[in-house]
Amino acid sequence: MNGYEAMSDIICRIRAGEKGLHVPEHVAVVGYGNLRGSSFLGVPLTTVQENTREIATNAFALLFHAIENRKKTVKRVEVQPKLIIRKSCGRHLKSQYIKCEWV
């Protein structure tokens, strides 16, 4: 991840504010990675958190299997991310139009 990606959520908020829009009243913002500090911003950031431990464990197991068997195999492994809902998605607002859920 580079600095731009880490700052994109904050930049989005600033740009929205320049247009008179507010998070989460007018614009919902969702980040990715659950970076440190996401919950301490002006409006705590809703984020998607990947399970890096499970990803690494699966990657190691696949690599070890490939080395041990000396043959190329293709296997699809899905790791379910976790949606961490905070105020930036607007869930706490009383509105029929705002709905935060994992799809």
N, C-alpha and C positions, 0 to 999 in steps of 0.2 A: 504494500500500500504506500502510495506517495502522499506528500503533503496536501496536494489538491484534493485527493479523495477524502482525506481525513477532515478537510475543511469544508467540503461541499455542502454539508447539512447547515453549517453556520452561514455560508455564503447564500444559500437558498433563503434563509430567514432574513438576511440583510436585504437582499433583492426584493423580497415580498414586502418588507417594511418600507422600502423606497416607493413602492406603488400604493402604499396605504393599506396593505393587507397584513393581517396579524396571524401568527401561529398560536393556537390551532383554530381560532375563530373563523378564519377565511381560508386558510391553507393548512392541510395536514402534511407533516414531514415525518418520514421514516428513514432511519439510517441503517447501515449494515456493519456488523462487527462488534457492536456493543463496546465501543472504545471507552477507556477510562474517562470519566468525566461526563459521559452521556447523560447521566441522571442528575448532574449538578448544573446544567445550563439553565438560562433564564426560564425556559420551558423545557422540562426534562424530555429527552429525545426517545421516542418509540424506536426500537431497533430490532434487527434480525441478528441473532447470535448463532454462529455455526459451532458445532461440537468438534473442536480441533483435536481433542483427545481421541475421539472415535475415528475421525478421519485419519489421523496418524497411525492408530492401531491397525486399521484396515489396510492402509498403504504398506505398512511393514509386513503384515501377514501375506499380502499378495506378492510383494517383492521376495520375501523369504521362500514362498512356494515356487516362484519362477526360478530362483537360483537353485533350489534343491532339486527340482524336476528337470532343469535344463531345457525347458520348452516354453514357448510363448503361449500364453493363455489370455483370453479376454474375459473379464468378469465385470458385470455392472454391480456397483455397490452404492446404495443410496443411504445417505445420512440425513436424518430429519433435523432441520434447524429449529430454533426456538424463537417465537415472537415475544418480545418483551414490550408490553404495552405501557407507555407512559403518556404524559399529557399532550405531547406534540401531535398525536393523531386525533385529538378532540373527543376521545371516548367519554371523558368526564363531563362534557357539555350535554345539556338536555336538548337534543335535536333529533328529529326523525330522519335527517339526511346523513348523519354521521354514524358510521358503523365500523368498528375495528374488530377484525377477526382474521384468523389464519385461513386462507383459501387453498 
